[in-house]
Amino acid sequence: MDDSMVSLIITAVNNGKVRGFSEIKEVDGRLFFYQYAIKKEAGSYLSYQFCIPEDKIEMVEDYGSEEIVAHNSITDALFYFQSKDVKIECFSSFKGVLPF
């Protein structure tokens, strides 16, 4: 992991910005759309993960899975993402609608 990139992400989040990214992953031969994000809110750091089978994306209410977890520190939030094999260095600013 690139420490300078992580430092930029931490600074942005601590300054009230939302950072994250989207990707397509293959799981058991099936493609899934994933979206991850982190933001600071009221002294906590919120991690966000959304997942839906790519072929069901038009039925997000029925097939989408969303998870928001509060963490005491940004380090805890980043370790949480690492434990889920999320590439922290891919986090960047969002264009368009923010995930949360």
Helices and strands as residue ranges (DSSP letters): H 3-14, E 19-27, E 30-41, E 44-53, G 54-59, H 60-63, E 65-71, H 74-83, G 88-90
